[in-house]
Amino acid sequence: MRLSVDGHGIVWQATDEDPVGHACEPRIARRANGEIVLTHRVGTRRESNDGRPHLLRSVNGGHAWERLGRPLDMLADDGWDLRGAALAELGSGALLTVVVALDKSIDRPAYNPVTEGLVPVRNPAATSLDGGRTWRRLSDLHGGPVPQTASQGLLALPDGDVLCTFETFKAYDEPGPWRYLGGLVRSRDGGQTWGDTVISAASDPDDDPYDTMWWDPRIARLAAGELVQFTYAFRHRTGTEGPVHALWSRDDGRTWTPPTATRLHGQATYPIPLDDGRLIVLQQRRGDEGAIVAHASTDGGRTFDAASETVVYRHPTASAPGAIGALSAFDYLMSMDRFTFGHPCGVATAGDEVLAIWYAGGATRTAIHSARLRIA
C-alpha cells in the first residue's frame, strides 16, 4: 500500500487576543449520517486548571467545521481540569462522552514527586441528542479497578454495548509501587451504568523485565468484527519506551491476547479501520524527530507494510522528548506539560481516504491540525 498526504489545514486556533490559546487532546467520532464530531481541550496552558472541551462538527468530511462552543463546561467543578472527552455514537443516534477530569484546585504538582501518585481523577459523562450542541449529564463513570481510573476511549458495538478503555494511577499520597492496570469497562445501557471490568494489560513491578506500563490505549473494531487496541509501552524502571504493542479480542472485548510487540516505535497510536478490512494507524513520535506518522496493515495490525510508512506532519519547534532514559519516571511525567504536539486521531471519510487530526504549536499556544491521507 501507498499513502499520500493532501490538504493540510487548521481546524481550530485561538485568536491572538484570546488568553485561552492552548489546544490539545483531540477526540473524534464519525456518525452514521456521515457527520464528524470533534472534541479537544482548550486552556491557558497545557497543564492549567481551566481546561475545558471545545466541540466542532463537520457535515462534509472535515473540509469545513462548525464551532459548537463549550457545552460541556457544566461537567467541571472549580479547579478541575477537563481533558480528553472521548466520543461514541450509540445505536439510537445519541452521542456519548466520557471525560477525564483532574483535580488541580490545590497548587501542587500533578504527580507527587515522592510517590508518583496523581491528583484525584473523575470521569464525568454526558449524552447529546442533537449532534453535540447540547448535553445532559449522566452519573460519572464507575466500575474501574481502582479509584484512580482514567477513561481513555469509547467504542460502541453492534449489539448496543459500549466499551470504555482506561488507564489507572496511584492516589496522590499512596505509598508503595505503582501497579499499573489497563483495560475496559462495559456499559449495556448507553453509559447510564458501567460494569464488567476487564484487565487487558498490567505491569508487575516485582518482576524486573515486566514493569512495562501500557499507556494511551486506543481501540477500534475491525471490518471483520475483531477488536484491536494499540498501547504505548513505557518501561517504568528505566524510563525508556519499547515498541508499540497491540492486543486483539474476538469476543467483543471480554478476553484479550497479551500485549504483543509490533515493529512500530512511538507513543500514542490510533487505529482507523477501513470497510475493506485494511487498517491505517496514526502515531506520534518524539524521538530524534518529532512527527505524526501513518502506517497501513492488511491483517489487523499484526504486521505493517514498510512501504506505507508516511510522515503526515513534522514538528518544527521544540518539544519535550520521548522516554529515552534521561529522566526519572516522575520527571518524565512532569515533562509532559512541555509536549507541543501529538495525540493523533482520525476517521475514514471514504473508501480510500482518511482524515487525520492532531494538535501542534509552541509552548503556550497550540492549534488543532488536520490532513487527508489518500490510500492506494
PEFENJO-V516239 format. One record per run of one state. SS is the DSSP state (H for helix, E for strand, L for the rest). FROM is the first residue (numbers start at 1). TO is the last residue. If there is no record, write none. Layout:
[[SS/FROM/TO] [SS/FROM/TO]]
This chain:
[[L/1/2] [E/3/12] [L/13/21] [E/22/30] [L/31/35] [E/36/43] [L/44/51] [E/52/58] [L/59/65] [E/66/69] [L/70/70] [H/71/75] [L/76/79] [E/80/89] [L/90/94] [E/95/103] [L/104/110] [E/111/111] [L/112/117] [E/118/118] [L/119/120] [E/121/122] [L/123/124] [E/125/128] [L/129/135] [E/136/137] [L/138/148] [E/149/156] [L/157/161] [E/162/168] [L/169/170] [E/171/171] [L/172/180] [E/181/187] [L/188/194] [E/195/202] [L/203/207] [H/208/210] [L/211/211] [E/212/221] [L/222/226] [E/227/235] [L/236/239] [E/240/241] [L/242/244] [E/245/249] [L/250/259] [E/260/261] [L/262/268] [E/269/273] [L/274/278] [E/279/286] [L/287/289] [E/290/297] [L/298/305] [H/306/308] [L/309/309] [E/310/314] [L/315/323] [E/324/324] [L/325/328] [H/329/338] [L/339/340] [E/341/350] [L/351/352] [E/353/361] [L/362/365] [E/366/375] [L/376/376]]
